[in-house]
Amino acid sequence: MGQRLLRVLRSETILVVATLLALISCFIVPPDGEYWGYVHVSTIAQLACLMLVVCGLQRIGVFRIIGSSLLRCVNTARGLAITLIALTFFSAMFITNDVALVTFVPFAIAVLKMARLEDKSIVLCSLMTVAANCGSMLTPIGNAHNLYFKALTGMSTVQFVGVMAPYSAVAAVLLVIASCIVFRGEPVSEFKSMDSEGIERSVLAPNSGVPQPDEIRIMGYGKPGSHAGWRCVVYILLFLLCIATVSDLTPLWLMCVVVFAAFLFTDIRAYRHADWALPLTFIMFFIFIGNMKRVPEFTAIAQATVGAHPLLVAVIFSQFISNVPSTLLLSGFSNAWVPLIIGTNLGGMGTIIASMASLITYKAIAKEYPAKKLRYLGVYMGISFAFLIVLTALALVIEG
């Protein structure tokens, strides 16, 4: 029991803290009828449906199939690096930075081993993590807190993308420059003779004598001989339905009914594998903030803190409590939406906890290279803070 509790505290620290804050606030403001209005239902529903669909796509190996196919076009170490960085950058816009890093960081480490470029793993994984955070900030579905801002402000998808486009574009240029500086043009030919399935098998399951890790592409779905092709079509249609709902083109109830019903038939195990801690964290913060807004003294202090420089306050808060809690906290006491959107997204860079997605890469490095954990932290934070400084300066110029 004690070991299980310790694992929960380690893996879901933010949820535990949010729950404690919510419980404490319930003693300050006892439960009443106003509690029903605290939770932003549309955000939770959209987040849950998107999580399920992306989990489904991930479980049938779609993203790794794409990555394996792209590697066949790689000729040089520099091309390999740019390909892997681009995969995380662009995929994070649609499947979130968390899923992009969970999918492609272990994939990249294995690919670098095959290409005999393992000495570049630390810097490449650092750049991929920054790429995931910079790519995900462009779209409403790239980050969970962007989904919340989109629902809260009523911005159109085009408006939201317009706010963050300058920063993602500059970040993309910086990532290419960094890749060209770190990686040279030495030839890489290991992937030329393989098809995409061969690459994936070599990367993910080099030893045929052990259980195969990729559930679909290598060993078939559920039982030998079955195929995931029709599931891929279904999941893509469900993803488009989610996008349409986020863009206010289809009703929320329709998305919820169709998505949850579809997974009862296509992959009921996805319910177990989806990250339900994230919407629960949102709910706990909604309760805490809803209660504290009813305490005049706390509200006055919070509004004074955020009011002067919401963009910089959002960046600074994110360095210590990460950008999702910062979003939920600061948005409760300020309606300076554009500075808060920019600040919380840029604030995902910097410290290792500024975006909790960054811990995914750290855990992967710690597992693969235990002796290099501190080196990774130094390299990642050096690169990440450099991006943060450049993009924050750009934001201050644009926002005046």
Secondary structure, 3 states (H helix, E strand, C coil): CHHHHHHHHHHCHHHHHHHHHHHHHHHHCCCCHHHHHCCCHHHHHHHHHHHHHHHHHHHCCHHHHHHHHHHCCCCEHHHHHHHHHHHHHHHHHHHHHHHHHHHHHHHHHHHHHHCCCHHHHHHHHHHHHHHHHHHHCCCCCCCHHHHHHHHHHCCCHHHHHHHHHHHHHHHHHHHHHHHHHHCCCCECCCCCCCCHHHHHHHHHCCCCCCCCCCCCCCCCCCCCCCCCHHHHHHHHHHHHHHHHHHCCCCCHHHHHHHHHHHHHHHCCCHHHHCCCHHHHHHHHHHHHHHHHCCCHHHHHHHHHHHHCCHHHHHHHHHHHHCHHHHHHHHCCCCCCHHHHHHHHHHCCCCCCCCCCCHHHHHHHHHHHCHHHHHHHHHHHHHHHHHHHHHHHHHHHHHHC
